[in-house]
């Protein structure tokens, strides 16, 4: 994380926000973000939620929720502007199938039309620019969740064998390269061979595909991009990641320390220990 981001987060800690907007994708991430923000002293939380993606349980954690389709950028901007939101975070992903089933409004069509490349980074950066135009600053996605960032070292499970460590080292080089190319952030390797590379399908599907090919004992490596914009698309692992790894008999999950969110960390560690899966951060 950049020194500027750390400085900004320290400032937030000293002067808690009164109002926060959450652009809420799927999974538990939006709920945990809302709970953590509330504990940090945020008085009002407004969530932009997406039909078929956001968990309806989020309604119980926020002051007001606005439901919309993926691609309704103008509605999102109007909602934040109406609630006098000046700071927001992106929490949770959007399922790939919904990204290919967009019914974009005019605002979104204009935004997409200006982009030479339509990847996660370029699209989210353009959305951040649109938010800035109405006075909304997009904060790092880890804001209020700094305690959930993976610490360096062995986090759960048995100490890695020499072969497993070699696979982590090998997978790290490959994962960093595919992340640089904006293909994905995860690879599955076994005995010095890449058996799966994550693309649009997401981490869990890549684990299933790689685990089926490796059969058992594979290693997953998940990293941040070389110049990761911490406002969006940060690496995340959750309980479902560990469940998927256990089902496919993965042996090791390696992540990048300080840049990977471990959502519901205690539950992750407990399940990994019971499944004899090692989690290591470097």
Residue, then its C-alpha position, 0 to 999 in steps of 0.5 A: x500500500x502506498x504511503x499516501x494511502x496509509x496517510x489517508x487511512x491514518x487521517x480517517x482514523x483520527x477524524x472518523x467519517x460521518x457518511x460512507x457509501x458502499x458499492x456492494x458486490x457479492x459475498x460477505x465482504x460488503x457486510x464486513x465492510x459495513x460492520x467495520x466502518x460502523x465500529x470505526x465511528x461512521x454514523x451513516x452508511x448507504x449501500x448501492x446494491x446489485x440485483x442478483x449479486x448483493x446479499x439482501x442481509x446487507x440491508x440490516x447493516x446499513x442505513x439505506x440501500x438502493x437496489x439497481x442492475x449492474x451497469x446503472x452507473x447514473x443511478x448509482x451516482x444520483x443515489x450517492x449525490x442525494x445522500x450527500x456521500x463524499x467517501x465510498x468503497x468498493x466491496x465484493x465482486x460481480x459474477x462474470x456472467x453478469x458482466x456479460x449480461x449488462x444492460x448499461x444505461x447511457x452513462x455507462x455506455x458513454x464511459x465504456x465507449x471512451x475506454x481503449x481497454x475494457x478490463x477491471x482496472x480501466x473500468x473501475x478507474x473510470x468509475x472512480x473518475x465519475x465519482x470524483x466529478x460529483x465529489x465522491x472520493x473512492x477510498x482503498x478497498x481495505x479501509x476499515x478492514x486493515x486488521x483483515x490483511x494477511x500478515x507475513x509468514x505461516x498463518x495456518x496449517x503445517x509447515x511447508x515441505x521443500x517441494x511445496x515451497x519450491x512450488x510457491x516460489x515458482x507459482x509466485x513468479x508466474x502469478x506476478x506475470x499474469x497479474x501484470x498482464x491483467x489476466x488474473x491473480x491466481x495460479x494453481x501449480x504442482x511439482x513445478x507445473x502450472x495446471x491452471x491459470x485464473x482468468x475471468x471465471x474467478x479464483x474458486x473456479x480456477x481452483x476447481x479446474x486446477x484441482x481436478x487436473x492435479x488430483x491432489x497436493x496442488x498449490x495455489x498462489x494468489x498475488x496483487x498486481x505489480x502496481x495494484x490500485x488498492x481502491x479496487x480488485x484487491x486480492x481476497x480469500x474467504x471461507x468459500x476459498x478454503x472450502x473449495x480448496x479442501x474439496x479439490x485437495x489442495x495442499x497450500x494457499x500462498x498469498x501476498x502479505x499486506x495486500x490480501x484480505x482474509x475475510x472472516x479470518x478466524x473461520x478461515x484459519x479454523x477450516x484450514x487447520x481442520x482440512x490440513x491446508x497450509x496458508x502462507x503469506x509472503 
